[in-house]
Amino acid sequence: MKRLSAVVNKPGRTLALSALAMALVSSQALAADAFSYDSPYMFGDWGGARTDLEKDGVKFSVNYTMEAASNLAGGANTSTTARYADQQAFGMNLDLEKLLNWNDAEFQATITNRDGQNLSDEVADKRTGMVSSVQEVYGRGQTWRLTQLWLRKGFFDHALDIKAGRLTVGEDFDNFDSKFQNLAFGSGQAGNWRGDHWYNWPVSQWGARVRLNFTPEWFFQVGLYNQNPYNYDRGDGFRFEFSPTEGNLVPVELGWQPKLGAEGLPGNYRLGFYYSSTKDPQYSSYHNGSFSNDDVHSYGGYLLAQQQLTTQGGSVDRGLGVTVQAVMNDHKTSKTDNYQAVALTWKGPFDARPQDEIGFGVARIHINSDYSEMLRTQNNENGIHDFDNPAYLPIQSGAEWNYEVYYDVHVTNWMSLRPNLQYIVAPGAVSEVDDALVGGLTANISF
């Protein structure tokens, strides 16, 4: 089968950028509200065409996210000044009820591209890297991808909801909105610490998700996602083979999304479990350069509890909220066996800035002791015990701690700027590496 990636990557990138440039120029000429504060899009409503298309069931989106980070002090390489990473996303959503009179059905297609460099590679020892990342938009392959290509259909007055196609696991499971720049505070944490099997955005795979909505607040869902080495590899973002199949990921989740009290304070509570049928090595079986048991299946569970606690100025869109997350992975196959995080957000802190937001979070990511012991065994077998020897394997042990505080500036309805400070304790969970203070800046723009 001819690799689509070979056709798409370079010529496709030129075509996509040319098309985007033409669209931006033409939309700027048409839109009377281009660059308006009140418009949700930088280039406005395209002379009303955008609104008309949405009324007919066709919605386009072009979004840009950039994350810059600078090592202000500490870390493995204090000479690093700054690194910059970004993501472009081009999406189209079709409301099939409006277009085809197909009740409760929609189609989504999204293409993404990631570019840039990761400061985390300099903050931590290069032989290990950080456990988390100070730029969450970096990673999963700096390349073009077909991130979404799925069809969703509801049945029985939306009591049953089925989605199938090219999916990302985290768009449905362990999902919530986050403005943190550090990876350890965002959505889909179950996938961040089991990223060899659970693929979050922007990596897609063939799969399906079935959701039962018992009430407007309670739901249960189960998914099945094909595990294929092409899903992740750089340059393979447009390869869709089912073979070679390594196995399947099966997550299940019980969710509760209440509106509490007289003010209707929104909550998002999720309890989940996953199982992967792929074969993994058991870390504790490592001896003499190999694993005596490399046929172990992985599993784990997660908890998400998110609740708005207060309102402000009589608005439920303002106030204090809290998010608590936890992940537990099996001790046989997972490098990170447990994770916990707590974050506080304050939406609309000032009457003069009702759409700004302040956030603070702390996260602990723990390394499996069997993985740590495997590293010690490898060093002993290689006869290398000097940390400064390039062939030495730094012992990742205990936990890496990540802290972040940010202020989100609502510049316009189509743009936000988010300066932040991050503090990383034991980058890479390596005690020999100094703690690091990182300054960051995130920008989100909707065209």
Protein Blocks (a to p, Z undefined) as FASTA:
>chain_A
ZZfklmmmmmmmmmmmmmmmmmmmmmmmmmmkgoiaklmbfnlnnnolmmmmmmnopacd
ddddddddddfbgcjblmbmbdcdddddddddddfklmnopghiaddddddddedddfkl
mmpcfklopfbdfblkggjiiadddfbdcddddeehhlaccdedjddfklmgopacdfbf
blklmghklmmmmmmlmccdfbdcddddddddfblmbccddddddddfklmpghilmccb
fbdcfbdcddddddddddedjkopacdddddddddfbdcddfklggghiafblcbccddd
dddddddfbdeehiakgccddddddddddfklgmblbdcddddddehkbfklmmbccddd
dddddddfklmmmmmmmmmmnopabfklmkbccddehjaddddddddddfblmbccdddd
dddehehiiakbccdddddddddddZZ
